[in-house]
Amino acid sequence: MLELGKIQKLKIVRKVDFGLYLADPEDEDYTVLLPIKQAPEGAETGEELEVFLFRDSEDRLICTTTVPKITLGEIAWLECRDIGEIGGFLDMGLERDLFLPYHEMLHEVREGDLCLVAMYVDKSGRLCATEHIYEYLRTDSPYHAGDEVEGTLYEINEYGAYVAVDDRYCALIPEREWEGEYERGQRLKARVARVLSDGKLDLSVRKKAYLQMADDAEALLKLLTERGGRLPLTDKSDPELIRKECRMSKNAFKRAVGRLLKQGKIRLAEDGIERSGK
């Protein structure tokens, strides 16, 4: 079976002036052309070659011995060579570029940008790229809770920040584990908070709670000083307001307040917290 977008081992079944015709050794009824400029010198009928199948500019199925930068279902960083009216064109290491439709972009792509994409076959049978890589990420990572990992942040929504660990494994930084500001395409280091039953990873960019608490308390005290010694926030305040003002989750805010109260550095006011003067 000839499989578009994949590297296959095919047999030479016929030689012509302009190339070689190859077929699956198990099914020689369907052949694909390997252009003469791609044919290894001295190749003979009956030999097997490893080739990549794609479509040329006239939408004909052909193959090449050149190994592309990406294959069907894989994820890779590809450079945008050009932007047209219907999308971008990415360098996949062949004479023909890989099409990235506008509706498959997660952000504005410009010429020269590097894009983390997966390859798929669209409804018309063309090889295309997508930045919506979630379903292509693997869930068999070798990591365990507590491990330090690195990856690419590729999408942000109300659930958190989605990360491709090692650009291949599926992971999420839940909203409660955020700290600071993030952008798509950002490379970051994180800690595995837990491994879910389906193999996906929950990450945290925060330290373990007992270590993070000291940093959060210090940051909160600094913010109090900058705001004239008072903040109109309590443990009843809206989590989004706390995150906006303090850049920490509501739980982290409560732990920091508890630590500062214990140290006598703040006191509770009727509608907020205040520095105690210590």
Stockholm file with secondary structure:
# STOCKHOLM 1.0

chainA/1-278         MLELGKIQKLKIVRKVDFGLYLADPEDEDYTVLLPIKQAPEGAETGEELEVFLFRDSEDRLICTTTVPKITLGEIAWLECRDIGEIGGFLDMGLERDLFLPYHEMLHEVREGDLCLVAMYVDKSGRLCATEHIYEYLRTDSPYHAGDEVEGTLYEINEYGAYVAVDDRYCALIPEREWEGEYERGQRLKARVARVLSDGKLDLSVRKKAYLQMADDAEALLKLLTERGGRLPLTDKSDPELIRKECRMSKNAFKRAVGRLLKQGKIRLAEDGIERSGK
#=GR chainA/1-278 SS CCCTTSEEEEEEEEEETTEEEEEETTEEEEEEEEEGGGSCTTCCTTCEEEEEEEECTTSCEEEESSCCSCCTTCEEEEEEEEECSSEEEECCSSSSCEEEEGGGCSSCCCTTCEEEEEEEECTTSCEEEESCCGGGSBSCCSCCTTCEEEEEEEEEETTEEEEEETTTEEEEEEGGGCCSCCCTTCEEEEEEEEECTTSCEEEESSCCHHHHHHHHHHHHHHHHHHTTTEECCCTTSCHHHHHHHHSSCHHHHHHHHHHHHHTTSEEEETTEEEECCC
#=GC SS_cons         CCCTTSEEEEEEEEEETTEEEEEETTEEEEEEEEEGGGSCTTCCTTCEEEEEEEECTTSCEEEESSCCSCCTTCEEEEEEEEECSSEEEECCSSSSCEEEEGGGCSSCCCTTCEEEEEEEECTTSCEEEESCCGGGSBSCCSCCTTCEEEEEEEEEETTEEEEEETTTEEEEEEGGGCCSCCCTTCEEEEEEEEECTTSCEEEESSCCHHHHHHHHHHHHHHHHHHTTTEECCCTTSCHHHHHHHHSSCHHHHHHHHHHHHHTTSEEEETTEEEECCC
//
